[in-house]
Amino acid sequence: MNLRFFISFFTITVLLLQIQGIENGAISNTAVAQSQDTPIMRDTTYIRDLNQRAEDLMETGPSDSAKALIDEALTLARFLNDIEGESQAALNLAIFFIDRGTPGRVITEVLPYFESYSGTNMEIQIGNQIGTAYNMMGYYQEGLEFYIQMRDLAEERGESRMAIGLTQNIGNSYQSLGDIPLALDSYLASLEMAEEITDTLLIAVILDNLASINTYEGNYEIAENYLLQALEMNIDKNNQGNQVTNYMSLGGLYRELGRFDEALESYNKVLEIADNLGNILSRMQGQYNLGLLYIEMEEHDLAMQNFRESLDLSIENNITIGSYFNQIGMGNVHRERGEYARAVELYEAALTIAQNANAVEMIRGTLENLYETNELAGDISSAYTYLRQYSALTDSIARSDREEALARQEALLGLRMERESRELLEETIQTQRSNAIITTTALIIVALAFIGIIVMYRKKQQANILLRRRTEELSEVNAMKDRLLSMLAHDLRSPISSIQGVVYMIREKLLDGDDVEKALNQIDMQLQQDINTLTNYLQWAQNQRDGISANFETINLKQLAENAIFEIKKTADNKGIFTKNTINSDLFVVGDAHMTRVILRNLLSNAAKFVEAGDRITITAEEQGNQIHLSVSDSGPGIPPERLANIFKPFYKGSSGTSGEIGTGLGLSICKEFAEKQNGSLQVETETGKGTTFTVTLKKADKSIPVQVEAK
């Protein structure tokens, strides 16, 4: 699974908007009829003072001193029935729990009193905190409903700043639920409104969230631009809480780009600030993301340590979304180690959490993990079940909507940047516009006239050439099609007839006991050979028809070789052949994973065809400078010198295998073509009576440098 899916975890910033104090002279509803010197008036004034002192203390972090002031204000306000004072204290309490990373306590200690705050100055802000708590706990639908309700109320009351913040928080919920188009629309709408009122804090928060989506979608340049702008604004405002989010997002971005040192520096900055603030949630987030980074760096023990510590914090503080992502991370480590059963167990536990939260993107990502891991474990039935669920969830309509929303974002971003540039250069452009238009128009007219003359002349010359070329290509395609169909009919008819005969004997009970087992093994081996035959024909036909371009990436040779050995396992077992993979686990090449797998499968199948029971096939890899020599060796009879010159020609068939196997004549031809398409080569060494070695030469990978290779 692409690890990009997990970048969005814990990088969404939630606006914790507060109204800074109550207007001077404001008094609680219970004190309207009282004189300024009454005891109740003095008590309500004291409550407002407690709330203000608590708010001031929390500007530097959620301290125990602030909590004591909040508790005192709550107790006194409820005793005096001071609803405004109580609502201010409840807001401070919710913010305290959010900053401490314990959102569950907002639900248990603030939500039960929420209806009593209806109509107060703090109602919308408290509702915003409740929505934030739900989001942090992974209950995205409940959080979305609170945000929408509070946004509508803010618009009704004319509280524009709160409406902007809640609009972007709605985007957070949509992103967590996997609805990227609606998330982007919400973020861009809130950004436009924030720029209209020139609110730096709001703009910084929204830019960070836009960066989160663009990192997730792979738009790294746009994401980095957003993040650096947001971080600069938050450092200028000394907003440490939002700096945590910026560094978290930068760490995820740098990890995706392979800039591991910068990612490690960013995540350590997250832990430093989180500890200074006493924020449990941010520490949990930072350790989870460190776990992801260490997986990329192949430091599996450090990755597992960070995931476990983050998971313990999640369980201790009842943050189910943290449990989900950390179990996914631990599952990834077990899968990298080849411990597939444990990985599947962790993924299934995470899937239950995602389904309970109705988080579509999380469900999709987990299903993909389960499908791939079961496939690696050889559990084809379970892999197919999860693949069907994953495919049903990933439909083309959702993808089209997402791409359309991203296109709208790029257009709006372009307009925004264009507007900023135009404001700086407008006077200069105005003075030069007339001359530029005249000059450009004249040049365009001359260029078009010149191009028109050339095009008309060349069209006449090229028409006949193109027609002749198309005719030749059509003839070649028809000839290739006829030849392919003829050979398919010839190569598949006899094996299928043979299988049909064996099935008839079994059905008529002409065979029993060991004979049935031998017959089934024969059918199994024959079917595998027929599948390889058909695969080679189709692979060759596609390559001849429209070509195949290499998709270069970093490949783990040992893992790829293990997969190729697994594909021929039944054939090898039936013939009693031993296979051995001696490749080091830390050996990587730059190449196309599919092409390299096809090469290995064909070389292994070819070797298995010409060896006897008890013989061995060995896969080795040797480093030489910036190249890797990947070899498949067998102890078969070798290739006769008179046939050696033709073995790489399409449709050239040599001798039959030791069990009468007949090839297509395409396997080695495909191997050579695919090696060359990866800027490599394929060589053969053979000695009659001692065996044959095929060697593929590919470029050695430097994992610290992004792959940039031009395909042939």
N, C-alpha and C positions, 0 to 999 in steps of 0.2 A: 504494500500500500504506500502511496505517496505520502511522506511525512508532512507534507504541506498542510494536510487536513488538521493537524493538531496545533498549528501556530495560533489559531484564534483563541485557544484556551487561555483564560485569565488575562487577555490583553485588552478586553473591552473596557473602556473607561465609563464609569457611571457618574453622572453629575450629581453631586450632593449639595444642591443649592440651598442656601439659607438666606433669610432676611436678617441683616445684621442689626439685631435689637428691635425694640418697639419704639414708635415715634414718641418724642418727648411729650410728657403730659398725658399720655394714654393711660387709662385705668381699667381695671377689670369690670365686667358687667355687674358684679356683686357690690361694687363700691360707688356706683353712679349717684346714689342718693345720699352718700355720706360726706361729711365735711372733711377737709384735708387733715384735720388733726385727730380724727377718730382712730381707734386701735386697728380697725379693719383696713383703713387706708394705709396706715403705717406697715401693716403686715403684708399687704399686696405689693407695696413699694419694695419691701425687703425681699419678696419672692422674685420680683423683676431683677433686683440687684444680684441675687443668687444665680439666676439664669445667665445674666450677663457675665458674671465672674467665671462661671463654668464654661461659657462659650469662649471667653478670652483664653482660659487655660488650654482648651482643646485645639487652639490654633497651632500649638507646638506638639500636639499628640494627645491620645486618649489616656490621661494620667488618672491615678487613683484619687487624687485630690479633686479633679473635676467630677468624678463619679460620686464622691461624697456630697458635693454641692448640689448635683442633680437630684440625688435621693432626698436631700433635705427640702429642696424646692417642690418636688412632687408631693411629699407627705404634707407639707404645709398648705399647698394649693388645694389638695383634695379635702383637707380639713375645713378650709375656708370656702370651699366651692368656688374657687377662682379659676374658671375654665380657661381664660387666656393665659394665666400664669402656668397652669397645668399643661396646656398644649405646648408652650415654649419649652418646658422641662421635658416633656415627652419627645419633642424633636431633638433636643440635646442628647437624650438617652439613646434614641435610635442612631444618631450620628456616632455616638460613643461606641455602640456595639458594632456598627459597620466598620469604623476605623480600627477596632480591635480584631476584626476578622471573625466575629461571632454573629453572623446574620440570623441564626436560629433564635436568638434571644429577642430580636426585634419582633419576630412572629409571636413569641410566647408572652412577651411583657409589654409590647406597645399596641399590637393589632387589636387585642380584646377591648381597648378603650377608644378605638379610632372613631366610632360613630358619635361618641360624646363630644368630639372636637369639630363637628359639622358647623360651618359658619364662622369659625375662628380664623384669625390671621394666619395661623400655622397649619391649617387643614391640608392645603395642597402640598406643602413641604413634607409633612409627616407621611402623606400618601405616597410621595415620591420615594421616601426612605423605605417604606414597606415594599414597594415594587422592586427596589434595588435589592433588598434582602431576599425576596423570592428568586430573583435572577442569580444571585450569588450562590444560592442553595440548589440551583438547577431546575427550579420550577418556573420555566420561562413563560408558559401560557398565563399563569397567575400574575406574574410580574407585568406582562404585556397588558392585561386587563386593568391593573391598577394605574399604569402609566397613561393609558388612553383616557380613563375616567378623570384623572387629575389634569391632563392636558386640556380636555374640553372645559373643565371648570376654570382653569387659568385663563383660557381665551374668553370665557363668559365674563370673568371679573376684570379683564383688561390687564392681566399680569403677564406682559409680553416676555420678560426674561425667563420666567418659569415655563411659559409655553414653549420657548425655544429649547430649553434644557430637557423638558419632557419629550419633545419631538425627537431629539437625538437619542434619548433613553429608549424610546419606542424602537428606534433603529437597532439598538443593542439586542432587544428581545427578538426582533425579526431575524437578526443575524444568528443568534443562538438556536432559533427554531429552523434554520436552514433556508429561510426565504430571503436570499441575497438581493433580488430586485427591490423588494419593499424596504429592506435595510438601507440600500444605497439611496433610494428616493428620500427616506427620512433624514439621513445624514446630510444630503445635499440641500434639502429644504431648510434644515436648521442652520447649516453653514451660511446660506444666503441671508437668513434673518439676522444671524449674529454679526455678520459683516455690516449690515445696515445700521446696527446700533454700536458698532466698533467695540465689541466686548471681547477683550483679549483672552480672558479665561475660558469663555465658551468656545471661542475659535480654536484654542489649543486642544481642548478636550475632543471636539468634533474632528479635527485633523488627525488626532491619534486613532480614532475609531475608523476613519476612512483609510488610514494606513493599514489597520488590521485586516480590512476586507481586501485591499489590494495586495498585501503580502499573501493572503490565503489564495487569491486568484492568480498569483505569479507576476503581478505588475510591480516588480521590485523597485524600479526607478521612481515611479510615482509614490510608492509607499515610503521610501527613504526621504524623499522631499517633504512629505507630510510630517514625518516623525521629527526630523531635525527642526522644522519650524515650531512644532509643538513643544519640544524640549527647550528650545531657546526661550519661548514665552514663559514656560513654567519656572525655569531657573530665574528669569527676570522678576517673576512674581514671588519667588521663594516658596512655591507650592510643592512641598516634598511628596505629598500623596500622589499628585499627578506625575511627578518625576519618576516614581516607581513604575507607573504604567508605561511611560515613554521608554525607560530602559528595558522593561520587559519586552516591549514590542521590537525595539532595536535588536535585542538578543535573538529573538525569533527570526528576524530578517537576516541578520548576519549568519545565523546557522544555516538558513536555506541557501545562502550564497557561498557557503563553505569558508567563511571568514571566522574560523573558530576562536582565535585569540580575542577578537573584538566581541564575539558573542559571550565568551567567558567573563570578560571584563564587565560587560553590561549586566549579566546575571549576578555577579558578585556585588555590583552597585545596588541592585535590587535588595539583596539580603542585608546589606549594610544599612540602607535607609529603613527597611522594614523593622529591623531590630531597634533602630533609634526611635521609631514611632511606636514600637510595641505591637505591630500589626501582624497577627498570626496568619491571616489569609495571604498577605503578600509574601511571607516567608514560605508558606506552603506552595504558592504559585512559583516562586523562584526556584525552589528545590525540584519541583516537577520539571520545569524547563531545563534546569541543569541536567536532569536525567536524560532528557531528549538529546541534549548536546553531547553528553558522554557516549550515547549510543552511536552518534555520528562519528565520534572520535575513536570508536571501538574500545572504549574503556568500560566494559560491561559491569565490572564489579562496582565502580563508582556510580554508574547509572542506576544499578539496582539499589545501592545504599540511599541515594537521593529519593528514588521513587518510594521506598519503604518509609522513610522519615516523613515524606509529604503525605503518604497514605495514612500514617498514624495520626497526623494532625487533622486530616479530613474526618476520620472516624471519631476522634476525640471531640471535635467541634460540630459534628453532625452536618458536614458539608458533602452531600452525596455527589455533587458534580466533581469534587476533588477525588472521591473514591473512584469514579468512572475513569478519569483520565490517568490516574496513577496505575490502575489495574491494566489499562491499555498499554502503558509504558512498560510495566513489568512483563506483560505478555510478549511485547516486542523483544525484550532481552532474552526471554526463554526461546523465542523462535530463532533468534540469531544464533543461539547455542545449540539448536537442533532438538530442544526439549519441547516437541510439538504438543504433547498431551497436556502439559501444564499451561502452555500458551493458550490452547483452546479453552481450558477451564477458566482462565482469567478473562478472556474475551467474552465468553458467554455470560459471566457475571456482570461485565460492563454493559453488554447488550441489554440486559434486564433494566439497568438504571436508565439507559438512553430511551428505552421504550416507555418506561414510566413517566419520563419527562417529555415524551413526544417530540424529541429533538431529531429532526429528519436527517441533518448532515451527520450527526453522531451515529445514528442508526446505520446510515449508508457506509460510513467509514468502518464501523465494527463488522458489518456483514462482509465487507471486502476482506478484512483481516481474517475472518473465520473461513471464508472460501479459500484464500491463498494458503493458509496454514494447513487446513485439512488436505488440500491438494499435495502440499509438500510431504505430509505424513502418509500419503498413499490412501487416504480414506476418500475415495472418489465419490461414493454415495453422499456423504455429508457435504463434501465440497460442492456437489451439484445442487443440493438443497439450498445452501446459502447463496450460491451464484444466482439461482432463480429469484430469490428474495431481493438480492442486490439489483438485479436487472430490472425487476418490476418497479423498484423505487427510483431508478435512474432513467427517466423517460426524456425524450427529445424536446417536449414542450417546456419542461422546467429549464433545460439547458438553453433553449432559445431565449426564454424570458431573462435568464441571467446575463447572457451575452448582450441582449438589448439594453439592459440596465447599465452594464459596464460601458457600453458605447455612449449612453447618455451622460454618464459621469465624465468620460474623457472629453466629450464635447463641451460640457459645462466647465471643466477644468481649463480647457483650451480658451474658452471665452473669458474666464476669470483672469488668466495670465495675459491674454491679449489686452484686456481692459487696463490692467496695471501698467503694461508697457506703453499703451497709447497715452495714458495720463502723463507719463514721463517725457514722451517724445512728440507730443501733439504739435507744439509750436514749430519744431524743426520740420516735421512732415508737411505741415500746412504750406510752408514757403517753397518746398521742393515739389509739391504734388503735380502742378501744371506741367512743368518741364519733364518730369518723369513719365507722365501719361503720354505726352506727345512722342518722346523718344521710344518708349516701349511699343506704342502702336505702330510706329514706322518700322521698327525692327521685326515685329510680328508679321506685318504685311510682306516684307521682303523675304523673311524666312519661309512663310507659307507658300509664296509663289515659287521659291527655289525648290522646296520640298515637293510641291505638286508636280513640277516638271520631272524631277528625278523619279518620283513614284510612278507616274504614267509611263516613263521609258522602261523602268525595270519590270513593271507588271507584264508587259508584252513579252519580255525575255524569260521571265520566271514561270509564266503560265504553262508553257509546254514542258518545262523541266519538272514542275510540280506534278503535272498530270502523269508524266512518264514514271516519276518516282512512286506515286500512289499506286499505279498499275503494277509495278514491280513488287511493292510491299504487299498488295492484295494477293498476288500470285504466291508469294512466299508464305503468307498466312494460311492460304488454302492448302498449300503443300504440307505445311507443318501440321495443320489440323488433320489432314488425311493420314499422315504418317503416325501421328499420335493416337488416333482412334484405332488404326490398324494394330499398333503394338499393344495398346490397352486390351483389345479383344483377344489378342494372341496370348499375352502374359497373364491375364486374369481368368480366361475360360478354363484352362486345364486345372489350376489349383482349386477353383470353385467346384468344378465337377468332381475332383478328388474328395473334397470336403463333403459334397452331397452323397457320394458313395459311402463314406464312413458313417455319416448320419443315418443312412438307410440301414446299414448293418446293425447299428446300435438299436434303432427303432424296431427292427425285426428280431431283436434279441439273438442275432447271430454271434454276438460277442458278449463276454461276461467277465467279471472279475478283473484281473490285471490287464486283459486285452482291452476292456473299456477305458481303463485309466490311460493306457498307452495311446489309444485312439484319440481321447480327449486332448492329451498333450500334443499329439500330432496336429490336431485341428487348431489348437491354441497357437502353436508355432507357425503354422501355415497362414493363419489370419494375421499374425504380426508381420510376416513377410509381405503379405498382400497389402496391408496398410502402408508399410514402408514403400512398396512399389508404387501405389497410387499417390502417396505424398510426393515422391520424387518426380513423377510425371507432372503433377499439378504445379510443383515448385518450378520445374524447368519451363513449363508452358507459360507461366506468369512472367518469368524472367525474360523469355524470348518475346512475349507479346508487348509489354510496356515497361520492362525493366524494373529492377528493385534497387532503391537507394539505401545505403547504409545509414542507420541511425546511431551515431557514435555515443557511447556512454562508458562509464567505468564498470568493468565486469570482474567479479570474483571467480577466477578460473576453477578453483576447487569445487565450489558449489555447482557451477555449470557442468563440470565433469560428472559430479554425482548424479545430477538430473539426467544426463545423457546415458549413464550406466543403468539407471532405473528404467529407461525406455526400452533397453534391450535385455532386461533381466530375465524375462520369461524365455526368450530364445536361448540365452546363455545357460539357464538352469536346465532346460530340456536337452541341451547337447552336453551338459556336464562341463562347461567351460568356467574357468575362474577369471574374474576381472579384478584389477588392482589399481587404485588411484593414489599416486604418490605426490600429488601436487601440494605445495604448502598452502595453508589457509590464508596467508597474507599476501598472496600473489595476485595482482590485478593487471588487466590489459585495457587498452582503449579499443573498442570495437562495437559491433552490432551484436547484442545478446542473442537474437533470433538466428542470425546467420551463423554465429559461432556454434550454437547448439545444433543446427542442421549439419554443420561440418563434422562435429564430434559424433553425432548419431550415425551418420553414414559411414564414417571411418570405423566405428565400433561394429556396426552391422556387417561391413565388408570383412573385417577381421574374423568375426564370429562365423562367417560363412565358410572360411577356409582352414579352420583349425579342428582338431580332433578332441574327443572327450578327454578331460584331464589337462588340456593345454591352458595357457594363461595369456590374457590380454592385459597389457600394462599401459597406463596413461602417465606421462611424465611431463614436466615443464622445467626449462632451464633458462636463466637470465643471461643475456649477453649484451652488455652495453645498455642501450635504450630499447632493446627488443626482447621478446619472450619466444622461445622455441617450444611449441606445444606438440608432443609426439604421442602417437598411438602405435604400439608395437605388438606383434603376435609371433607365435612360434610355429606358424604354418609352413607350407611347402615352398613359399616364395613365389615370385612372378617370373615366368620364363622370359629370357632376353628378347625374343621375337615379339612378345606382346607388350613389353614395357613402354614402347614408343607410342602406343595407341590408347593406353588406359584412361587418359583424360579427355578423349574425344567423345562427344555425345553419341549415345546409342551403341557404343562399342561394347560387346559382350565377350568376356573371357571364358575361362573354363567354369564348369559347375562347381558348387560347393561340396564339402565332404559328405553332406547328407542329400546331395542332389539339388541344392538350392540354385535357382537361376535368377540373376539380377536383371535390372532394367537397362543397364548400360548408361545410366544417367548420374548415379550417385557420386562418382569421383569427378565427373564433369562439373556438377553443381558445387562440390567442395572447392574446386580450383577457382571457379568464377566468384564464389562468395569470399574466398580468401583475398583475391585481388581487389574486390570491391571495398574491402577494409584496409587497402593500402598494404596488404601483406602478400604472402606467397605460400605455395604448397609444394613440397618436395617429397620424393620417395627414395628409399634405400632398400634393396632386397638382395637376398642371397639364396639361391636354390637349395632347398632342404633345411634351411635354418630360420626362415621367417622374413617378415617385411615390416618396415617402419615408415609411416607417413608423418611428416613434420610440417606443422602450420606455423609460420612466423608472423607475429603481430606486435604492435607497438606496446611497450611497457607503460603502465599508467602511473602518473604522479597524482595521488589522491588529493593533494593540497592545492592543485591547480585545476580550474574548471576545464572541461573537455571542449576544445575548439579545433575540429578537424574538418577539412573539406572532403565530402564524399566523392568517390569516383563515379 
